[in-house]
Amino acid sequence: MSAATKCVENCMRMKLQDRLKPQVLQLINESYMHNVPKDAETHFKVVVVSEEFEGMSLIKRHRLVNDILANELKSGVHALSIVAKAPGQWTNESVEPSPNCRGGFGK
């Protein structure tokens, strides 16, 4: 997928960078794992490590990320998986891949 076709992903990345100043930011487009058109930008996993999360509960971290990306969530992003950690909690671990939903339920 070219940078020109990644407008949602790029916008999300800029917003998270600007607001959270993260030490780690991974934005993974997982749309290909779902029954959506090729090059869709509907399902994402966000891995973000930021000092902003120090002393903040997990639910507040998720709410903050959802608030930052509110416009995208209202206009086409169908699912957002979030891994949000403070720097002291991050051990440069690999993040578990999300389940492949392409086949639907019960298959």
C-alpha distances in whole Angstrom, upper triangle without the diagonal:
4,7,8,6,7,11,12,11,12,15,16,16,18,21,21,21,24,26,26,26,25,25,22,19,16,14,13,11,13,12,11,15,16,17,15,13,9,7,10,11,14,15,15,17,18,20,22,26,28,31,31,32,35,38,35,35,32,32,33,30,28,29,28,25,25,27,24,22,24,22,19,21,23,20,18,17,19,19,20,21,22,24,26,28,31,31,34,32,29,30,26,26,23,22,23,20,20,22,20,21,19,23,25,28,31,29
4,5,5,7,10,12,11,11,14,16,15,17,20,21,21,23,25,26,25,24,25,23,20,17,15,15,13,16,15,15,19,20,21,18,16,13,9,12,13,16,17,17,19,20,22,23,26,28,31,31,32,35,38,36,36,34,34,34,30,29,30,29,25,26,27,24,22,24,23,19,22,24,21,19,19,21,22,21,23,24,25,27,29,31,31,34,33,30,31,27,28,25,24,25,23,23,25,23,24,23,27,28,31,34,32
4,5,5,7,10,9,8,11,13,12,13,16,18,17,19,22,23,22,21,23,20,17,16,14,14,13,16,16,17,20,21,22,19,17,15,11,13,12,16,17,16,18,18,20,21,24,25,29,28,29,33,36,34,34,32,32,31,28,27,28,26,23,23,25,22,19,22,20,17,20,22,20,18,18,21,21,20,22,23,24,25,27,29,29,32,31,29,30,26,27,25,24,25,23,23,26,24,25,25,28,30,33,36,34
4,6,6,10,10,9,11,14,14,15,17,19,19,21,23,24,24,24,25,23,20,19,16,16,15,18,17,18,21,22,22,19,17,15,11,13,12,16,18,18,20,20,23,24,27,28,31,30,31,35,38,35,36,33,33,33,30,28,29,27,24,24,25,22,20,22,19,17,20,21,18,17,17,21,22,21,24,25,26,27,30,32,32,35,34,32,33,30,30,28,27,28,26,25,27,26,26,25,29,30,33,36,35
4,6,8,9,9,12,14,14,15,18,19,20,21,24,25,25,24,26,23,20,18,15,15,12,15,13,14,18,18,19,15,13,11,8,9,9,13,15,15,18,19,21,23,26,28,31,30,31,34,37,35,35,32,32,31,29,27,27,26,23,23,24,21,19,21,18,15,18,19,16,14,15,18,19,19,21,23,25,26,29,31,32,35,34,31,32,29,29,27,25,26,23,23,24,23,23,22,25,26,30,33,31
4,6,5,6,9,10,10,12,14,15,16,18,20,21,21,21,22,20,16,14,11,11,9,13,12,13,17,17,18,15,14,12,8,9,7,11,13,12,15,15,18,19,22,24,27,27,27,31,33,31,31,28,28,28,25,23,24,23,19,19,21,18,15,18,16,13,16,17,15,13,13,16,16,16,18,19,21,22,25,27,28,31,30,27,29,26,26,24,22,23,21,20,22,21,22,21,25,26,28,32,31
4,6,5,6,9,10,11,12,14,15,16,18,20,20,20,23,21,17,16,13,14,12,15,14,16,19,19,20,17,16,15,11,11,9,12,14,13,16,16,19,19,23,24,27,26,27,30,33,30,31,28,28,27,24,23,23,22,18,18,19,16,14,16,13,11,14,15,13,12,12,15,17,16,19,20,22,23,26,28,28,32,31,28,30,27,28,26,24,25,23,22,24,24,24,23,27,27,30,33,33
4,5,5,6,9,10,11,12,14,15,17,18,19,19,21,19,15,14,11,12,10,13,12,15,17,17,18,15,15,14,11,10,6,9,11,10,13,13,16,17,21,22,25,23,24,28,30,27,27,25,24,24,21,19,19,18,15,15,16,13,10,12,10,7,10,12,10,9,8,12,13,13,15,16,19,20,23,25,26,30,28,26,28,26,26,24,22,23,21,20,22,21,21,21,25,25,27,31,30
4,5,5,6,9,10,11,12,14,16,16,17,16,18,16,12,11,7,8,8,11,11,14,16,17,19,16,16,15,11,10,7,10,10,8,11,10,13,14,18,19,23,21,22,26,28,26,26,23,23,23,20,18,19,18,14,14,16,13,11,14,13,9,12,14,13,11,10,13,13,12,14,14,16,17,20,23,23,27,25,23,25,22,23,21,19,20,18,18,20,20,20,21,24,25,27,30,30
4,5,5,6,9,10,10,12,14,15,15,15,17,16,12,12,9,11,11,15,15,17,20,20,22,19,19,17,14,13,11,13,14,12,14,12,15,15,18,19,22,21,22,26,29,26,27,25,25,24,21,20,20,19,15,16,17,14,12,15,14,11,14,17,15,14,13,16,16,15,17,17,18,19,21,23,23,27,26,24,26,23,24,22,21,23,21,21,24,23,24,24,28,28,31,34,34
4,5,5,6,9,10,11,12,14,15,15,18,17,13,13,11,13,13,16,16,19,21,21,23,20,20,19,16,15,11,13,14,13,14,13,16,15,18,18,21,20,21,25,27,25,26,24,23,22,20,18,18,16,13,14,14,11,9,12,10,9,12,14,13,13,12,16,16,14,17,17,19,19,21,23,24,27,26,25,27,25,26,24,22,24,23,22,25,25,25,26,29,29,31,35,35
4,6,5,6,9,10,11,12,13,13,16,14,11,11,8,11,11,14,15,18,20,20,22,20,20,19,16,14,11,12,12,10,11,10,12,12,15,16,19,17,18,22,24,22,22,20,20,19,16,15,15,13,10,11,12,8,7,10,10,8,10,13,12,12,10,14,13,11,13,13,15,15,18,20,21,24,23,21,24,22,23,21,19,21,20,19,22,23,23,24,27,27,29,32,32
4,6,5,6,9,10,10,11,11,13,11,8,8,7,10,11,15,16,19,21,21,24,22,22,21,17,16,13,14,14,11,12,9,11,10,13,14,17,16,17,21,24,21,23,20,21,20,16,16,17,14,11,13,14,10,10,13,13,11,14,17,16,16,14,17,16,13,14,13,14,14,17,18,19,22,21,19,22,19,20,19,18,20,19,20,23,23,24,25,29,29,31,34,34
4,6,5,6,9,10,10,11,14,13,10,12,11,14,15,19,20,22,24,25,27,24,24,23,20,19,16,17,17,15,15,13,14,13,15,15,17,16,18,21,24,22,24,22,22,21,18,18,18,15,13,14,14,10,10,14,13,12,15,17,17,17,16,19,19,16,18,16,17,17,19,19,20,24,23,22,24,22,23,23,21,24,23,23,27,27,28,29,32,32,34,38,37
4,5,5,6,8,10,11,14,14,11,13,12,15,16,19,20,23,25,25,27,25,25,25,21,20,16,17,17,15,15,12,14,12,14,14,16,14,16,19,22,20,21,20,20,18,15,15,15,12,10,11,11,7,7,11,11,11,13,15,15,16,15,18,17,15,16,15,16,15,17,18,19,23,23,21,24,23,24,23,22,24,24,23,26,27,27,29,32,32,33,37,37
4,6,5,6,7,8,11,11,8,10,10,13,15,18,19,22,23,24,27,25,26,25,22,20,17,17,16,13,13,10,10,8,11,10,13,11,13,16,19,17,18,17,17,15,12,12,13,10,8,10,10,7,8,12,13,12,14,17,17,18,15,18,16,13,14,12,13,11,14,15,16,19,19,18,20,19,20,20,18,21,21,21,24,26,26,28,31,31,32,35,36
4,6,6,5,6,9,10,8,11,11,15,17,20,22,24,26,27,29,27,28,27,23,22,19,20,19,16,15,12,12,9,11,10,12,12,14,17,20,18,20,19,20,18,15,16,16,13,11,14,14,10,12,15,16,15,17,20,20,21,18,21,20,17,17,15,15,13,15,15,15,19,19,17,20,18,20,21,20,22,23,23,27,28,29,30,34,34,35,38,38
4,6,6,9,12,13,12,14,14,18,20,23,24,27,29,29,32,29,30,29,25,24,21,22,22,19,18,15,15,13,13,12,13,12,15,17,20,19,21,21,21,18,16,17,17,13,12,15,13,10,12,15,15,16,18,20,20,21,20,23,22,19,20,17,18,16,17,17,17,21,21,20,23,22,24,24,23,26,26,26,30,31,32,33,37,36,38,41,41
4,6,9,12,13,12,15,15,19,20,23,25,28,29,29,32,30,31,30,27,25,21,22,21,18,18,14,15,12,12,10,11,9,12,15,17,16,18,18,18,15,13,14,14,10,9,12,11,8,11,13,15,15,17,19,20,21,19,22,21,18,18,16,16,14,15,15,16,19,20,19,22,22,23,24,22,25,26,26,29,30,31,33,36,36,37,40,40
4,5,9,10,10,13,14,17,20,22,24,27,28,29,32,30,31,30,27,26,22,22,21,18,16,13,12,9,9,6,8,6,9,12,15,13,16,15,16,14,11,13,13,10,9,12,12,9,12,15,17,17,18,21,22,23,20,22,20,17,17,14,14,11,11,11,12,16,16,15,19,18,20,21,20,23,23,24,27,29,30,32,35,35,36,39,39
4,7,9,9,13,14,18,21,23,26,28,29,30,33,32,32,31,28,27,23,24,23,19,18,14,13,10,9,7,8,8,11,13,16,16,19,18,19,17,14,16,17,13,12,16,16,13,15,18,20,19,21,24,24,25,22,25,23,20,19,16,15,13,13,12,12,15,16,15,18,17,20,21,20,23,24,25,29,31,32,34,37,37,38,41,41
4,5,6,10,12,16,19,21,24,26,27,28,31,30,31,30,26,26,22,23,21,17,15,12,10,6,5,4,7,8,10,12,16,15,17,16,18,16,13,15,16,13,12,16,16,13,15,19,20,20,21,24,25,25,22,24,21,18,17,14,12,10,10,9,9,13,13,12,15,13,16,17,17,20,21,22,26,28,29,31,35,35,36,38,38
4,7,10,13,16,20,22,25,27,27,29,33,32,33,31,28,27,24,25,23,19,17,13,11,8,6,6,8,11,12,13,17,17,19,18,20,19,15,17,19,17,15,19,20,17,19,22,24,23,24,27,28,27,24,26,24,20,19,16,13,11,10,9,8,11,12,10,12,11,14,15,16,19,21,23,26,28,30,32,35,36,37,39,39
4,7,10,13,16,19,22,23,24,26,29,28,29,28,25,24,21,22,20,16,13,10,7,5,5,7,11,12,12,14,18,17,19,17,19,19,15,16,19,16,14,18,19,17,17,21,23,21,22,25,26,25,22,23,21,17,16,13,11,10,9,10,9,12,12,9,11,9,11,12,12,16,17,19,23,25,27,29,32,32,33,36,36
4,7,10,13,16,18,20,21,23,26,25,26,24,21,21,18,18,16,13,10,7,6,5,7,9,12,13,13,16,19,18,19,17,19,18,14,14,17,15,12,15,17,14,14,18,19,17,18,22,22,21,18,20,18,14,13,11,10,10,11,12,12,15,14,12,14,11,13,13,12,15,16,17,21,22,24,26,29,30,31,34,33
4,6,10,12,15,17,17,20,23,22,23,21,18,18,15,16,14,10,8,6,5,7,9,12,16,16,16,19,22,20,21,18,19,19,16,15,18,16,13,15,18,15,15,18,19,17,18,21,21,20,16,18,16,13,12,10,10,11,12,15,14,17,16,13,14,12,12,11,10,13,13,14,18,19,21,22,26,26,28,31,30
4,7,9,12,14,15,17,20,18,19,18,15,14,11,12,10,7,6,5,6,8,12,14,18,18,18,21,23,21,22,19,19,19,16,15,17,16,12,14,16,14,12,16,16,14,15,18,18,16,13,15,13,10,10,10,10,12,14,17,17,21,19,16,18,15,15,13,12,14,13,13,16,17,19,20,24,24,26,29,28
4,6,9,11,11,14,17,16,17,15,13,12,10,11,9,5,5,6,8,11,15,17,21,21,20,24,26,24,23,20,21,22,18,16,19,18,15,16,19,17,15,18,18,15,15,19,18,16,13,14,12,10,9,10,11,14,16,19,20,23,20,18,19,16,15,13,11,12,10,10,13,14,15,17,20,21,23,26,25
4,6,8,9,11,14,12,13,12,9,9,7,8,6,5,7,9,12,14,18,21,24,24,23,27,29,26,26,22,22,23,20,18,20,20,16,16,19,17,15,17,17,13,14,17,16,13,10,12,10,10,10,12,14,17,20,23,23,26,24,21,23,20,19,16,14,14,11,11,13,13,14,14,18,19,21,24,23
4,5,6,8,11,10,12,11,10,9,8,8,5,5,7,10,13,16,20,22,26,26,24,28,30,27,26,22,22,24,21,18,21,21,18,17,21,20,17,19,19,15,15,18,17,14,11,11,9,9,10,12,14,17,20,24,25,27,24,22,23,21,19,16,13,12,9,8,10,9,10,11,14,15,17,20,19
4,5,5,8,7,9,8,8,6,6,6,5,7,10,13,16,19,23,25,29,28,27,31,32,29,28,25,24,26,23,20,22,23,19,18,21,20,17,18,18,14,14,17,15,12,10,9,9,10,12,15,17,20,24,27,28,31,28,26,27,24,23,20,17,16,13,11,11,10,10,9,13,14,17,20,19
4,5,7,7,8,7,8,7,9,9,8,10,12,16,18,21,25,28,31,31,30,33,35,32,31,28,27,29,26,23,25,26,22,22,25,24,21,22,22,18,18,20,19,15,13,13,13,14,15,18,20,23,26,29,30,32,30,27,28,25,23,20,18,16,13,11,11,9,9,8,12,13,17,19,18
4,7,8,11,10,11,10,11,10,9,10,12,16,18,21,25,28,31,31,29,33,34,31,30,26,26,28,26,23,25,26,22,22,25,24,21,23,23,19,18,21,20,16,14,13,12,13,13,17,19,22,25,29,30,32,29,26,27,24,22,19,16,14,11,9,8,5,6,5,9,10,13,16,14
4,6,9,10,11,10,11,9,8,11,13,17,20,23,27,29,33,32,30,34,35,32,30,27,26,28,26,23,24,26,22,21,24,24,21,22,22,18,17,19,18,14,13,11,11,13,14,18,20,23,27,30,32,34,31,29,30,27,25,22,19,17,13,11,10,7,5,4,8,8,12,15,14
4,7,9,11,10,12,10,11,14,17,20,23,26,30,32,36,35,34,37,38,35,33,30,29,31,29,25,27,28,25,23,26,26,23,23,23,19,18,19,18,14,14,12,13,16,17,21,24,27,30,34,35,37,34,32,33,31,29,26,23,21,17,15,13,10,8,5,8,8,12,15,14
4,7,8,6,9,8,9,13,16,19,23,25,29,31,35,34,33,36,38,35,33,30,29,30,28,25,26,27,24,22,25,24,21,21,20,17,16,17,15,12,12,11,12,15,17,21,23,26,30,33,35,37,34,32,33,31,29,26,23,22,18,16,15,12,11,9,12,12,15,19,18
4,6,6,9,10,12,15,18,21,24,27,31,33,37,35,35,38,40,37,36,32,32,33,31,27,28,29,26,24,27,26,22,23,21,18,18,19,16,13,13,13,15,18,20,23,26,28,32,35,36,39,36,34,35,32,31,28,25,24,21,19,18,15,14,12,14,15,19,22,20
4,5,9,11,12,15,18,20,23,26,30,32,36,35,34,38,40,37,36,33,32,33,31,28,29,30,26,25,27,26,23,24,22,19,19,21,18,15,15,15,16,18,20,23,25,28,31,34,35,38,35,33,34,31,29,26,24,23,20,18,18,15,15,12,16,17,21,24,22
4,7,9,11,13,16,18,21,23,27,29,33,32,32,35,37,35,34,31,30,31,29,26,27,27,23,23,25,23,20,21,20,16,17,19,16,13,13,14,15,17,19,21,23,26,29,32,32,35,33,31,32,28,28,25,22,22,19,18,19,16,16,15,18,19,23,26,24
4,6,8,10,14,16,20,22,26,28,31,30,30,34,35,33,32,29,28,29,26,23,24,25,21,20,22,21,17,18,17,13,14,16,13,9,9,11,12,14,16,19,22,24,27,30,31,34,32,30,31,28,27,24,22,22,18,17,17,15,15,13,17,18,21,24,23
4,6,8,11,13,17,19,23,24,28,27,26,30,32,29,28,25,24,25,23,20,21,21,17,16,18,17,13,15,14,10,11,13,11,8,7,9,10,11,13,16,19,21,24,27,28,31,29,27,29,26,25,23,20,20,17,16,17,16,15,15,19,19,21,25,24
4,7,10,13,16,19,23,24,28,26,26,29,31,28,27,23,22,23,21,18,19,20,16,14,17,16,13,14,13,9,9,11,9,6,4,5,7,9,11,14,18,20,23,26,28,31,28,27,28,26,25,23,20,19,16,14,15,14,13,13,17,16,19,22,22
4,7,10,14,16,20,22,26,24,23,27,28,25,24,21,20,21,19,16,17,18,15,14,17,16,13,14,14,11,10,13,12,9,6,6,5,6,8,11,14,17,20,24,25,28,25,24,25,23,22,19,16,15,13,10,12,11,11,12,15,15,17,20,20
4,6,10,13,16,19,22,21,20,24,25,23,22,18,18,19,17,14,16,16,12,12,15,14,11,14,14,11,11,14,14,11,8,8,6,5,6,9,11,14,17,20,22,24,22,20,22,20,19,16,13,13,11,10,12,13,13,15,18,18,20,23,23
4,7,10,13,16,20,19,18,21,23,20,19,16,16,17,14,12,15,15,11,12,15,15,12,15,16,13,13,17,17,15,11,11,8,6,4,6,8,11,14,17,19,21,18,16,18,16,15,13,10,10,9,8,12,13,14,16,19,19,20,23,23
4,6,10,12,16,15,14,18,20,17,17,14,15,15,12,10,13,12,9,11,14,12,11,14,16,13,13,17,17,16,12,14,11,7,6,5,6,8,11,14,15,18,16,14,16,14,14,13,10,12,12,11,15,17,18,20,23,23,24,27,27
4,7,10,14,14,13,16,18,16,16,13,15,15,12,11,14,13,10,13,16,14,14,17,19,17,17,20,21,20,16,17,14,11,8,6,5,6,8,11,12,15,13,10,13,11,11,10,8,11,12,12,16,18,20,22,25,25,26,29,29
4,6,10,10,10,13,15,14,15,12,14,14,10,10,13,12,9,12,14,13,13,17,19,17,17,21,22,21,18,19,16,13,11,8,6,5,6,9,10,13,11,10,12,11,12,13,11,14,15,16,20,22,23,26,29,29,29,32,32
4,7,9,8,10,13,12,14,12,15,14,10,12,15,13,11,15,17,15,16,19,22,21,21,24,25,25,22,23,20,16,14,11,8,6,5,5,6,9,8,7,10,10,12,13,13,16,18,19,23,25,27,29,32,32,32,35,35
4,5,6,8,11,11,13,13,15,13,10,12,14,12,11,15,16,14,16,19,21,21,21,25,26,26,23,24,22,18,17,13,11,8,7,5,6,10,10,10,13,13,15,17,16,19,21,22,26,28,30,32,35,35,35,38,38
4,5,5,9,10,13,14,16,14,11,14,16,13,14,17,17,16,19,21,24,24,24,27,29,29,26,27,25,21,20,16,14,10,8,5,6,9,10,11,14,15,18,20,19,23,25,25,29,32,33,36,38,38,38,41,42
4,6,9,8,11,12,14,11,9,12,13,10,11,14,14,13,16,18,21,21,21,24,26,27,24,25,23,19,19,15,14,10,9,7,9,12,13,14,17,18,20,21,20,23,25,25,29,31,32,35,38,37,37,40,41
4,6,5,8,9,11,9,6,10,11,9,10,14,14,14,16,18,22,22,21,24,26,27,23,24,22,18,17,13,11,8,6,5,8,10,10,12,15,16,18,20,18,21,23,23,26,29,30,33,36,35,35,37,38
4,5,9,10,13,11,9,13,15,13,14,17,18,17,20,22,25,25,25,28,30,30,27,28,25,22,20,16,14,10,8,5,8,9,9,12,15,17,19,21,20,23,25,26,29,32,33,36,39,38,38,40,41
4,7,9,12,10,10,13,14,13,16,18,18,19,22,23,26,27,26,29,31,32,29,29,26,23,21,17,16,12,10,8,11,11,11,14,18,20,21,23,22,24,27,27,30,33,34,37,40,38,38,40,41
4,7,8,6,6,10,11,10,12,15,15,16,18,20,23,24,22,25,28,28,25,26,23,20,18,15,13,10,9,9,12,13,12,15,18,20,21,22,21,23,25,25,28,31,31,34,37,35,35,37,39
4,5,5,6,9,10,11,13,14,15,17,19,20,23,23,22,24,27,27,24,24,21,18,17,13,13,10,10,10,14,14,13,15,19,20,20,22,20,21,23,23,25,29,29,32,34,33,32,34,36
4,5,5,6,9,10,11,12,14,16,17,18,22,21,19,22,25,25,21,21,18,15,13,10,9,7,8,10,14,14,12,14,17,18,18,19,17,18,20,19,22,25,25,29,31,29,28,31,32
4,5,5,6,9,10,10,12,14,15,16,19,19,17,20,23,23,20,19,17,14,13,10,11,10,11,13,17,18,16,17,21,22,21,22,19,19,21,20,22,25,25,28,30,28,27,30,32
4,5,5,6,9,10,10,12,14,15,18,19,17,20,23,23,20,20,18,15,15,12,12,10,11,12,16,17,16,18,21,22,22,23,20,22,23,22,25,27,27,30,33,31,30,33,35
4,5,5,6,9,10,11,13,14,18,17,16,19,22,22,19,19,17,13,12,9,9,6,8,10,13,15,13,14,18,19,19,20,17,19,20,20,23,25,26,29,31,30,30,32,34
4,5,5,6,8,10,11,12,15,15,13,16,19,19,16,16,13,10,9,7,8,7,10,12,16,18,15,16,19,20,19,19,16,18,18,17,20,22,22,25,28,26,26,29,30
4,6,5,6,9,10,10,14,14,12,15,18,18,16,16,14,12,12,10,12,10,13,15,18,20,19,19,23,23,23,23,20,21,22,20,23,25,24,27,30,28,28,31,33
4,5,5,6,9,10,13,14,13,15,18,19,16,17,16,13,13,11,12,10,12,13,17,19,18,18,22,22,22,23,20,22,23,21,24,26,26,29,32,30,30,34,35
4,5,5,6,8,12,11,11,14,16,16,13,15,13,10,10,8,10,8,11,13,16,19,17,17,21,20,20,20,18,19,20,18,22,23,23,26,29,28,28,31,32
4,5,5,6,9,9,8,10,13,14,11,12,11,8,10,9,12,11,15,17,20,22,20,20,24,23,23,22,19,20,20,18,21,23,22,24,27,26,26,30,31
4,5,5,8,10,9,11,14,15,13,15,14,12,14,13,15,14,17,18,21,24,22,22,26,25,26,25,23,24,24,22,25,26,26,28,31,29,30,33,34
4,6,8,9,10,12,14,15,13,15,15,12,14,12,15,13,16,17,20,23,22,21,25,24,25,24,22,23,23,22,25,26,26,28,31,30,31,34,35
4,6,5,6,9,10,11,9,12,11,10,12,12,14,14,17,19,21,24,23,22,25,24,24,24,21,22,21,20,23,23,23,25,28,27,28,31,32
4,6,5,6,9,11,10,11,12,11,14,14,17,16,20,22,24,27,26,25,29,27,28,27,24,25,24,22,24,25,24,25,28,27,28,31,32
4,5,5,6,9,9,12,13,13,16,16,20,19,23,25,27,30,29,28,31,30,30,28,26,27,25,23,25,26,24,26,29,27,29,32,33
4,5,5,6,6,9,10,10,14,14,18,18,22,24,26,29,27,26,29,27,27,26,23,24,22,20,22,22,21,22,25,24,26,30,30
4,6,6,5,7,8,8,12,13,17,17,21,24,26,29,27,26,29,27,27,25,22,23,21,19,20,21,19,21,24,22,23,27,28
4,6,7,8,11,12,15,17,20,21,25,27,30,32,30,30,33,31,31,29,26,26,24,22,23,23,21,23,25,24,25,29,30
4,6,8,11,13,17,18,22,23,26,29,31,34,32,31,34,32,31,30,26,27,25,22,24,23,21,22,25,23,25,29,29
4,6,9,11,15,17,21,22,26,28,31,33,31,30,32,30,30,27,24,24,22,19,20,19,18,18,21,20,22,26,26
4,6,7,11,13,17,18,22,25,27,30,28,26,29,27,26,24,21,21,18,16,17,17,16,17,20,19,21,24,25
4,7,10,13,17,19,23,26,28,31,28,27,29,27,26,24,20,20,18,15,15,15,13,14,17,16,17,21,22
4,7,10,13,16,19,23,25,27,25,24,26,24,23,21,17,16,14,11,13,13,12,14,17,15,16,20,21
4,6,10,12,16,19,21,24,21,20,22,21,20,18,14,14,13,11,13,14,14,16,19,18,19,22,23
4,7,10,13,17,19,21,18,17,19,18,16,15,11,11,10,8,11,13,14,16,19,18,19,22,22
4,6,10,13,16,17,15,14,16,16,15,14,11,12,12,11,14,17,17,20,23,22,22,25,26
4,7,10,12,14,11,10,13,12,11,11,8,10,12,12,15,18,19,22,25,24,24,27,28
4,7,10,12,9,9,13,13,13,13,11,14,15,16,19,22,23,26,28,28,28,30,31
4,6,8,6,6,10,11,12,13,12,15,17,18,21,24,26,29,31,31,31,33,34
4,6,5,7,10,12,13,16,15,18,21,22,25,28,30,32,35,35,35,37,38
4,5,5,8,10,12,15,15,19,21,23,27,29,31,34,37,36,37,39,39
4,6,8,11,13,16,16,19,23,24,28,31,33,36,38,38,38,39,40
4,6,9,10,13,13,16,19,21,24,27,29,32,35,34,34,36,36
4,6,7,10,11,14,17,19,23,25,28,30,33,33,33,35,35
4,5,9,11,14,17,20,23,26,28,31,33,34,34,35,35
4,7,9,12,15,18,21,24,27,29,31,32,33,34,34
4,6,9,12,15,18,21,24,26,29,29,30,31,31
4,7,9,12,15,18,21,23,25,26,27,28,28
4,6,9,12,15,18,20,22,23,24,25,25
4,6,9,12,15,18,19,20,20,22,21
4,7,9,12,14,16,17,18,20,19
4,6,9,12,14,14,15,17,17
4,6,9,11,11,11,13,13
4,6,8,9,10,12,11
4,6,6,8,10,10
4,6,9,11,10
4,7,8,6
4,7,6
4,6
4
